Amino acid sequence: MNDSSDHRPAIEFRNVSYRLETGDDLLRNLNLEVQHGETLVLLGRSGSGKTTTLKLINRLLLQSGGEIVVDGRSLADWDVIRLRRMIGYVIQEIGLFPHFTVARNISVVPQIEGWSPDRIHGRVQELLQLVGLEPQLASRYPRELSGGQRQRVGVARALAADPSFLLMDEPFGALDPITRAELQREFLALQQRLGKTVVFVTHDLREALLLGTRIALMEAGQLIVTHPPDEFMCSTDPLVAAYVDAFKTETWPKKLQTS
């Protein structure tokens, strides 16, 4: 496994395309690098190719052309099981097993990896604390939790085996605004502590500006620009300007908009 002293990118897309059987291109000639320890946000409208890009990283989808390199090795050379066990995956729907307790949901990968019961118990308790959940919730089932609690369990499960990478597909999008803001702040603190390599999908510019080390704007299966948040807001690209204008309109006080 490479560490952050290795100057090679953690993840590379080299002229990658993805085409449906119908002939429609969902990705075209994507060239993109994700650096060790950064949070790269894939920003764009529905259908822009964000989730497709994410799913190519852990081989839930296979690219039609080009090469993807993870941790210095082409995806074609990775054993897919080993690849997925080193990548935590968090989605909007959470995907918890309804008939498993919280503890068992979190410990799925460690159990597959053959961890001892004592080690698993300790890791579950550690992760519950890390994501801001009370220890007694370990014995509850997903149906007994709030949406915010379930999403925290989803993050804990993704972190259970200490993966090098996290893929997050609009993980907070289905939550109410207050809970979403809480989890965004908690994610920032968590990332500052853990320093994972994160690829984060969102259509929300506010979320991208808050969480991203860099923002990669996608449209119609193509990468438009990649900038740190402050440079993104100053970009002269017309599509970026449209996003920024919409963002300012949404966040400007309503009374002032109509005055």
VODRENGU-281973 format. One record per residue: x, y, z of N, C-alpha, C, CB in turn. Coordinates in steps of 0.2 Angstrom, whole numbers, padded with zeros to 4 digits, always signed. Glycine has a CB too. Example, Ala and Ser with C-alpha at 12.3 -4.5 7.8 and 13.67 -1.06 7.14 Angstrom:
BEGIN
+0066-0028+0039+0062-0022+0039+0066-0016+0039+0057-0022+0045 +0064-0011+0035+0068-0005+0036+0064+0000+0039+0070-0003+0029 
# end
This chain:
BEGIN
+0004-0006+0000+0000+0000+0000+0004+0006+0000-0005+0000+0006 +0003+0011-0004+0006+0017-0004+0004+0022+0001+0006+0021-0011 +0009+0026+0004+0007+0031+0009+0007+0038+0006+0011+0030+0015 +0006+0043+0010+0006+0050+0008+0012+0052+0005+0003+0054+0013 +0018+0049+0007+0024+0051+0005+0026+0049-0002+0030+0048+0009 +0021+0045-0005+0022+0043-0012+0018+0049-0016+0018+0036-0013 +0022+0052-0021+0019+0058-0024+0014+0056-0030+0025+0062-0027 +0014+0049-0031+0009+0047-0036+0002+0049-0033+0010+0040-0038 -0003+0050-0038-0010+0051-0035-0013+0045-0032-0014+0053-0041 -0017+0046-0028-0021+0040-0025-0025+0036-0030-0025+0042-0019 -0028+0040-0034-0033+0038-0039-0032+0042-0046-0040+0038-0037 -0031+0038-0051-0030+0042-0058-0035+0039-0063-0023+0041-0060 -0039+0044-0066-0042+0042-0072-0039+0044-0078-0050+0045-0072 -0037+0040-0083-0033+0041-0089-0037+0040-0095-0027+0037-0089 -0040+0046-0098-0044+0045-0104-0050+0040-0103-0039+0044-0110 -0053+0040-0098-0058+0035-0096-0065+0037-0099-0059+0034-0089 -0068+0032-0102-0075+0033-0105-0079+0027-0102-0075+0033-0113 -0086+0029-0102-0091+0023-0101-0097+0024-0105-0093+0024-0093 -0098+0019-0109-0103+0019-0114-0109+0013-0112-0101+0018-0121 -0115+0015-0112-0120+0010-0111-0121+0006-0118-0127+0014-0110 -0124+0000-0117-0125-0004-0122-0130-0001-0128-0129-0011-0120 -0133+0004-0126-0137+0008-0131-0133+0012-0135-0142+0012-0128 -0126+0013-0133-0122+0017-0137-0121+0024-0134-0124+0018-0144 -0125+0026-0129-0125+0032-0126-0119+0033-0121-0131+0034-0121 -0115+0038-0122-0109+0039-0118-0111+0043-0111-0104+0043-0121 -0109+0040-0105-0110+0043-0099-0104+0046-0097-0113+0038-0094 -0098+0044-0099-0092+0048-0098-0088+0048-0104-0088+0044-0092 -0085+0053-0105-0081+0054-0111-0074+0057-0110-0084+0058-0116 -0069+0053-0111-0062+0055-0110-0060+0059-0104-0060+0060-0116 -0062+0056-0098-0061+0058-0092-0054+0058-0090-0066+0055-0087 -0050+0063-0088-0044+0063-0085-0044+0067-0079-0038+0066-0090 -0043+0063-0073-0044+0066-0067-0039+0063-0062-0051+0065-0064 -0036+0067-0057-0032+0064-0052-0035+0066-0045-0025+0066-0052 -0034+0061-0040-0036+0062-0033-0030+0061-0029-0042+0057-0031 -0028+0066-0025-0022+0065-0021-0023+0062-0015-0019+0072-0020 -0018+0059-0012-0019+0056-0005-0021+0061+0000-0012+0053-0003 -0026+0059+0004-0028+0063+0010-0033+0069+0008-0022+0066+0013 -0035+0070+0002-0039+0075+0000-0046+0073-0001-0037+0079-0007 -0051+0078+0000-0058+0077-0002-0059+0080-0009-0062+0079+0004 -0060+0076-0014-0062+0078-0020-0069+0078-0021-0058+0074-0026 -0072+0083-0022-0080+0083-0023-0081+0083-0031-0083+0090-0020 -0085+0078-0033-0088+0078-0039-0095+0082-0039-0089+0071-0042 -0095+0088-0042-0101+0092-0042-0104+0092-0049-0099+0099-0040 -0111+0092-0049-0114+0092-0056-0121+0090-0055-0111+0088-0061 -0125+0092-0061-0132+0090-0061-0133+0083-0062-0135+0094-0067 -0139+0081-0061-0141+0074-0062-0139+0072-0069-0148+0072-0060 -0136+0066-0070-0134+0064-0077-0128+0067-0079-0139+0066-0081 -0124+0070-0075-0118+0073-0077-0112+0068-0077-0116+0079-0073 -0113+0062-0074-0108+0057-0074-0104+0056-0067-0102+0059-0079 -0107+0060-0062-0103+0059-0055-0104+0052-0052-0107+0064-0050 -0110+0050-0052-0110+0043-0049-0107+0038-0053-0118+0041-0047 -0107+0038-0059-0104+0033-0064-0096+0034-0062-0105+0035-0071 -0094+0039-0062-0086+0040-0060-0085+0037-0054-0084+0047-0060 -0089+0038-0049-0088+0035-0042-0088+0027-0042-0093+0037-0037 -0093+0024-0046-0094+0017-0046-0088+0014-0050-0100+0015-0049 -0085+0017-0055-0079+0015-0058-0073+0013-0054-0077+0019-0064 -0073+0017-0048-0067+0017-0044-0067+0010-0040-0067+0022-0039 -0073+0008-0038-0073+0001-0035-0076-0004-0039-0077+0002-0028 -0076-0003-0045-0078-0008-0050-0085-0011-0050-0073-0014-0050 -0089-0006-0047-0096-0008-0048-0098-0007-0055-0100-0003-0043 -0095-0003-0059-0095-0003-0066-0088-0004-0069-0098+0004-0068 -0088-0006-0075-0081-0007-0079-0081-0002-0084-0081-0014-0081 -0076+0002-0085-0075+0007-0090-0075+0004-0097-0069+0011-0089 -0077+0008-0102-0077+0006-0109-0071+0007-0112-0083+0009-0113 -0067+0012-0110-0061+0014-0112-0056+0017-0107-0061+0018-0119 -0050+0018-0109-0045+0021-0104-0043+0017-0098-0048+0027-0102 -0040+0020-0094-0037+0016-0088-0038+0020-0081-0029+0015-0089 -0040+0016-0076-0040+0019-0070-0035+0016-0065-0048+0017-0067 -0032+0020-0062-0026+0017-0057-0028+0019-0050-0019+0020-0059 -0028+0014-0046-0029+0015-0039-0023+0013-0035-0035+0011-0036 -0020+0017-0030-0015+0016-0026-0009+0013-0030-0017+0010-0021 -0008+0016-0036-0002+0015-0040-0003+0008-0045+0004+0014-0036 -0009+0005-0045-0010-0001-0048-0016+0000-0053-0010-0007-0044 -0016-0002-0059-0022-0002-0063-0027-0007-0060-0020-0005-0070 -0033-0004-0061-0039-0008-0059-0039-0015-0062-0045-0005-0060 -0037-0016-0068-0037-0022-0071-0032-0027-0067-0034-0022-0078 -0028-0025-0063-0023-0029-0060-0025-0030-0052-0016-0026-0060 -0031-0027-0050-0033-0028-0043-0038-0034-0043-0037-0022-0041 -0037-0038-0038-0042-0043-0036-0048-0039-0033-0040-0048-0030 -0054-0039-0036-0060-0035-0035-0062-0035-0028-0066-0037-0039 -0061-0041-0024-0063-0042-0017-0058-0038-0013-0063-0049-0015 -0052-0038-0014-0047-0035-0010-0048-0027-0011-0040-0037-0012 -0049-0025-0018-0050-0018-0019-0056-0015-0015-0052-0017-0027 -0062-0019-0015-0068-0016-0012-0067-0016-0004-0074-0020-0014 -0063-0020-0002-0062-0020+0006-0057-0015+0008-0059-0027+0008 -0054-0012+0003-0049-0006+0005-0053+0001+0004-0043-0006+0002 -0059+0000+0001-0063+0006+0000-0070+0006+0003-0064+0006-0008 -0070+0011+0008-0077+0012+0011-0082+0015+0006-0076+0016+0018 -0088+0013+0007-0093+0016+0002-0099+0018+0006-0095+0011-0003 -0101+0025+0005-0107+0027+0009-0112+0030+0004-0105+0033+0014 -0118+0028+0004-0123+0031-0001-0129+0034+0003-0125+0025-0005 -0133+0038-0001-0138+0041+0002-0143+0037+0005-0142+0046-0004 -0145+0031+0002-0150+0027+0005-0147+0022+0011-0152+0022-0001 -0141+0023+0012-0137+0020+0018-0136+0013+0017-0141+0021+0024 -0141+0009+0015-0141+0002+0014-0139-0003+0020-0135+0001+0009 -0141-0001+0025-0140-0005+0031-0145-0011+0031-0142-0001+0038 -0142-0017+0033-0146-0023+0034-0151-0022+0039-0141-0029+0035 -0158-0022+0037-0163-0021+0042-0163-0026+0048-0170-0021+0039 -0161-0032+0046-0162-0038+0051-0155-0039+0056-0164-0044+0048 -0150-0034+0054-0144-0034+0058-0145-0028+0063-0138-0033+0054 -0142-0029+0069-0141-0024+0074-0136-0019+0071-0139-0026+0081 -0136-0013+0075-0131-0008+0073-0124-0011+0073-0132-0002+0078 -0122-0015+0079-0116-0017+0079-0114-0022+0074-0115-0021+0086 -0119-0026+0072-0118-0031+0067-0117-0028+0060-0123-0037+0067 -0121-0023+0059-0120-0019+0053-0113-0016+0052-0125-0013+0052 -0111-0013+0057-0104-0010+0057-0099-0015+0056-0103-0006+0064 -0100-0021+0059-0094-0026+0059-0094-0031+0053-0095-0030+0065 -0098-0029+0048-0099-0034+0042-0092-0036+0039-0103-0031+0037 -0088-0030+0038-0082-0032+0034-0077-0035+0039-0079-0025+0031 -0076-0032+0045-0071-0035+0050-0073-0043+0051-0071-0032+0057 -0079-0045+0051-0081-0052+0052-0078-0056+0046-0088-0052+0053 -0079-0053+0040-0077-0056+0034-0070-0057+0034-0079-0052+0028 -0066-0052+0037-0059-0052+0037-0056-0057+0042-0056-0045+0038 -0061-0059+0047-0059-0064+0052-0056-0061+0058-0054-0068+0049 -0058-0055+0060-0056-0052+0066-0059-0056+0072-0059-0045+0066 -0056-0056+0077-0058-0059+0083-0064-0055+0086-0053-0060+0089 -0068-0059+0090-0074-0055+0093-0072-0049+0097-0078-0060+0097 -0067-0050+0101-0065-0044+0106-0063-0038+0102-0059-0047+0110 -0059-0040+0096-0057-0034+0092-0063-0031+0089-0052-0037+0087 -0067-0035+0086-0073-0032+0083-0077-0028+0088-0078-0038+0080 -0078-0030+0094-0082-0027+0099-0079-0020+0100-0083-0031+0106 -0072-0020+0101-0068-0014+0103-0069-0009+0097-0061-0015+0104 -0069-0011+0091-0069-0007+0085-0076-0004+0084-0067-0011+0078 -0081-0008+0086-0088-0005+0085-0089+0000+0090-0093-0011+0087 -0087-0001+0096-0087+0005+0102-0083+0011+0100-0085+0002+0108 -0077+0010+0097-0073+0015+0095-0077+0019+0089-0066+0013+0092 -0080+0016+0085-0083+0019+0079-0089+0023+0081-0084+0014+0073 -0093+0020+0086-0099+0023+0088-0097+0030+0091-0103+0019+0093 -0092+0030+0095-0090+0036+0098-0087+0041+0093-0084+0035+0103 -0084+0038+0088-0081+0043+0083-0086+0046+0079-0077+0038+0078 -0092+0043+0077-0097+0046+0073-0103+0049+0078-0100+0041+0068 -0102+0050+0084-0106+0053+0088-0112+0049+0090-0108+0059+0085 -0112+0043+0091-0118+0039+0093-0116+0036+0100-0119+0033+0088 -0122+0035+0104-0121+0032+0111-0120+0025+0110-0128+0033+0115 -0116+0022+0115-0114+0015+0115-0120+0010+0115-0109+0013+0121 -0125+0012+0119-0131+0008+0119-0135+0007+0113-0136+0011+0124 -0133+0011+0108-0137+0010+0101-0134+0004+0098-0136+0016+0097 -0129+0001+0100-0126-0005+0096-0131-0010+0096-0120-0007+0100 -0135-0011+0100-0140-0017+0100-0146-0015+0097-0141-0019+0108 -0147-0009+0094-0153-0008+0091-0153-0010+0084-0155+0000+0092 -0159-0009+0081-0160-0011+0073-0161-0004+0070-0166-0016+0072 -0159-0004+0063-0160+0002+0059-0167+0005+0060-0159+0000+0052 -0172+0001+0060-0179+0004+0061-0180+0008+0067-0184-0002+0060 -0176+0007+0072-0176+0010+0078-0172+0017+0079-0174+0006+0084 -0169+0019+0073-0165+0024+0073-0168+0030+0069-0158+0023+0070 -0166+0036+0070-0168+0042+0066-0164+0042+0059-0167+0048+0070 -0166+0046+0055-0162+0046+0048-0155+0048+0049-0165+0051+0044 -0153+0053+0054-0147+0055+0055-0142+0050+0058-0147+0061+0059 -0146+0046+0063-0142+0040+0066-0140+0035+0061-0146+0038+0072 -0145+0033+0057-0144+0028+0052-0138+0030+0047-0150+0027+0048 -0138+0036+0046-0132+0039+0041-0126+0038+0045-0134+0046+0039 -0126+0040+0051-0119+0039+0055-0117+0032+0055-0121+0042+0062 -0122+0027+0056-0120+0020+0056-0117+0018+0049-0126+0016+0058 -0120+0021+0044-0117+0020+0037-0110+0022+0037-0121+0023+0032 -0108+0028+0039-0102+0030+0039-0097+0026+0044-0101+0038+0042 -0100+0024+0049-0096+0020+0054-0094+0013+0050-0099+0018+0060 -0099+0010+0047-0098+0004+0043-0093+0005+0038-0105+0001+0040 -0093+0010+0034-0088+0011+0029-0081+0012+0032-0090+0018+0025 -0080+0014+0038-0074+0015+0041-0071+0009+0045-0074+0021+0046 -0076+0004+0046-0074-0001+0051-0068-0005+0050-0080-0007+0050 -0066-0006+0044-0059-0010+0043-0054-0005+0041-0060-0015+0037 -0055+0001+0043-0049+0007+0042-0047+0007+0034-0043+0005+0046 -0052+0008+0030-0050+0008+0023-0046+0014+0021-0056+0008+0018 -0042+0014+0016-0038+0020+0013-0042+0025+0010-0032+0017+0009 -0048+0023+0007-0052+0027+0003-0059+0027+0005-0051+0025-0005 -0062+0032+0004-0070+0033+0005-0073+0036-0001-0071+0037+0011 -0078+0032-0003-0082+0035-0009-0089+0036-0006-0083+0029-0014 -0091+0043-0007-0097+0045-0004-0102+0048-0009-0096+0050+0002 -0108+0045-0010-0112+0047-0015-0118+0050-0012-0115+0041-0019 -0118+0057-0012-0123+0061-0009-0126+0058-0002-0129+0062-0014 -0121+0057+0002-0123+0053+0009-0128+0057+0013-0117+0052+0012 -0128+0064+0013-0132+0068+0017-0138+0071+0014-0128+0073+0020 -0139+0069+0007-0144+0072+0003-0151+0071+0005-0143+0070-0004 -0153+0065+0009-0160+0064+0010-0162+0066+0017-0161+0056+0010 -0157+0070+0021-0158+0072+0028-0161+0079+0028-0152+0072+0032 -0165+0080+0033-0167+0087+0034-0161+0092+0035-0172+0087+0040 -0162+0098+0034-0157+0103+0033-0153+0104+0040-0160+0110+0032 -0156+0103+0046-0152+0104+0052-0148+0098+0053-0157+0105+0058 -0150+0092+0052-0147+0086+0053-0141+0085+0047-0151+0079+0052 -0143+0088+0041-0137+0088+0036-0132+0092+0038-0141+0090+0029 -0133+0098+0041-0128+0103+0043-0124+0100+0048-0131+0109+0045 -0127+0096+0053-0123+0093+0058-0118+0088+0056-0128+0090+0063 -0121+0084+0051-0117+0078+0049-0111+0081+0044-0121+0073+0045 -0112+0086+0041-0107+0090+0037-0101+0092+0041-0110+0095+0033 -0103+0095+0047-0098+0098+0052-0094+0092+0055-0101+0102+0057 -0098+0086+0056-0095+0080+0059-0090+0077+0054-0100+0076+0062 -0092+0077+0048-0088+0074+0043-0081+0078+0042-0092+0074+0036 -0082+0085+0042-0076+0089+0042-0071+0087+0047-0078+0096+0042 -0074+0087+0054-0070+0085+0059-0067+0078+0059-0074+0086+0066 -0071+0074+0056-0068+0067+0055-0063+0066+0050-0074+0062+0053 -0064+0070+0045-0058+0070+0040-0052+0073+0042-0061+0073+0033 -0052+0078+0046-0046+0082+0048-0043+0077+0053-0048+0088+0052 -0046+0073+0057-0043+0068+0061-0040+0062+0058-0048+0065+0066 -0044+0059+0053-0042+0053+0049-0038+0054+0043-0048+0049+0048 -0039+0059+0039-0035+0060+0033-0036+0055+0028-0028+0061+0035 -0042+0053+0027-0044+0048+0022-0043+0051+0015-0050+0045+0023 -0043+0047+0010-0043+0050+0003-0051+0049+0001-0039+0046-0002 -0054+0054+0000-0062+0054-0001-0064+0057-0008-0065+0058+0005 -0068+0053-0011-0071+0056-0017-0079+0056-0015-0070+0051-0023 -0081+0063-0016-0088+0064-0013-0092+0067-0018-0087+0069-0007 -0098+0064-0020-0103+0066-0025-0108+0071-0022-0106+0060-0028 -0109+0076-0025-0115+0081-0023-0117+0085-0029-0113+0085-0017 -0123+0087-0029-0126+0092-0033-0126+0099-0030-0132+0090-0037 -0124+0099-0024-0125+0105-0020-0119+0109-0019-0128+0103-0013 -0118+0115-0022-0112+0119-0022-0110+0121-0015-0113+0125-0026 -0115+0123-0011-0114+0124-0004-0110+0119+0000-0120+0126+0000 -0112+0112-0001-0109+0107+0002-0102+0106-0001-0113+0100+0001 -0101+0107-0008-0095+0106-0011-0090+0111-0008-0095+0107-0018 -0092+0117-0007-0087+0122-0005-0085+0121+0003-0091+0129-0005 -0090+0118+0007-0089+0117+0014-0084+0111+0015-0095+0115+0017 -0085+0105+0011-0082+0099+0012-0076+0098+0007-0086+0094+0011 -0075+0101+0002-0070+0099-0003-0064+0102-0002-0073+0100-0010 -0058+0098-0003-0052+0101-0004-0051+0104-0011-0046+0095-0003 -0054+0100-0016-0055+0103-0023-0062+0101-0026-0049+0099-0028 -0064+0105-0030-0071+0103-0033-0070+0102-0041-0076+0110-0032 -0072+0096-0043-0072+0094-0050-0079+0095-0053-0069+0087-0051 -0080+0100-0057-0087+0101-0060-0088+0097-0066-0088+0108-0062 -0093+0093-0066-0095+0088-0072-0101+0090-0075-0095+0081-0070 -0101+0089-0082-0107+0091-0086-0107+0086-0092-0107+0098-0088 -0113+0083-0093-0114+0079-0099-0108+0074-0100-0115+0083-0105 -0106+0071-0094-0101+0066-0095-0094+0068-0096-0102+0061-0100 -0093+0074-0095-0086+0077-0096-0084+0082-0090-0086+0082-0102 -0077+0082-0089-0075+0086-0083-0074+0093-0086-0068+0083-0081 -0077+0098-0083-0077+0105-0085-0071+0108-0082-0083+0109-0083 -0070+0109-0076-0065+0112-0072-0063+0108-0066-0066+0119-0071 -0057+0109-0063-0056+0106-0056-0052+0112-0053-0051+0100-0057 -0055+0114-0047-0052+0120-0043-0053+0119-0036-0055+0127-0046 -0048+0122-0032-0050+0122-0025-0056+0127-0024-0043+0125-0021 -0059+0127-0018-0065+0130-0017-0065+0138-0019-0068+0129-0011 -0059+0141-0016-0059+0148-0017-0058+0150-0025-0053+0151-0013 -0054+0146-0028-0053+0147-0035-0059+0146-0039-0047+0143-0038 -0063+0141-0037-0069+0139-0041-0074+0145-0041-0072+0133-0037 -0074+0148-0035-0079+0154-0035-0077+0160-0039-0080+0156-0028 -0071+0160-0041-0068+0165-0045-0067+0163-0053-0061+0168-0043 -0069+0157-0054-0068+0155-0061-0072+0159-0066-0069+0147-0061 -0069+0160-0072-0073+0163-0077-0076+0158-0082-0068+0167-0081 -0076+0152-0081-0080+0147-0085-0087+0148-0084-0078+0140-0083 -0090+0148-0090-0098+0150-0090-0102+0146-0086-0100+0150-0097 -0100+0139-0086-0104+0134-0082-0103+0135-0074-0103+0127-0084 -0097+0136-0073-0095+0138-0066-0099+0144-0063-0088+0139-0065 -0099+0149-0068-0102+0156-0066-0110+0155-0065-0101+0161-0072 -0113+0150-0069-0120+0149-0068-0121+0146-0061-0122+0144-0074 -0117+0141-0059-0117+0138-0053-0117+0143-0047-0112+0132-0052 -0112+0147-0048-0110+0152-0043-0116+0157-0042-0104+0156-0044 -0119+0159-0048-0124+0164-0048-0130+0161-0045-0126+0166-0055 -0132+0155-0046-0138+0151-0043-0137+0151-0036-0139+0144-0046 -0130+0149-0034-0129+0148-0027-0130+0155-0023-0121+0146-0026 -0128+0160-0026-0128+0167-0022-0136+0169-0022-0124+0172-0026 -0140+0167-0027-0147+0169-0027-0150+0165-0022-0150+0167-0034 -0148+0158-0021-0152+0154-0016-0150+0157-0009-0150+0147-0017 -0144+0159-0008-0142+0161-0001-0143+0168+0001-0134+0159+0000 -0145+0172-0004-0146+0179-0003-0153+0180+0001-0146+0183-0009 -0153+0184+0006-0159+0184+0010-0165+0186+0006-0158+0190+0015 -0171+0182+0007-0177+0183+0003-0180+0190+0003-0182+0178+0005 -0180+0193+0009-0183+0200+0009-0179+0205+0004-0183+0202+0016 -0172+0204+0004-0168+0208+0000-0169+0207-0007-0161+0208+0002 -0170+0200-0009-0171+0198-0016-0178+0202-0019-0172+0191-0017 -0183+0203-0015-0189+0205-0017-0190+0213-0016-0195+0202-0014 -0185+0216-0012-0186+0223-0011-0184+0227-0016-0181+0225-0005 
# end
